[in-house]
């Protein structure tokens, strides 16, 4: 029986749990993450080391522990190496925002929608994203994720926009 896929899935879930906890409460230590996540201290230490090496997390200065014991090291999401892009397709415009992993807006722009035909809209989005990506690279940031907000009924399993009346789209394969 092959369990590699299952182990990788559990690892991704555990990493997401740690990132989510630190997004909600920056400055938690490894011990606090272990306590709040229910993961073992050794698992948390291994995952945190990976997340630091991949520029997802950064360590702060040690904080003296109350009472006996080693000082704890606060952790936070690293907003210096990675960025996310969000695109909104509106009826008459495209909006794009580049943000850090902590949600700080680095750059945003809006431009009029040049054409409402799906192929042309996709081309315009691709051009806007390419410009933003070049900007991020010039700042030394790695593009980590991209989200596109579409009007209407969208099926994320098939990538199809079933109905976007304001654009005149019916059953458009947005993600072929």
Order of alpha helices (4+ residues) and beta strands (2+ residues): alpha-alpha-alpha-beta-beta-beta-beta-beta-alpha-beta-beta-beta-beta
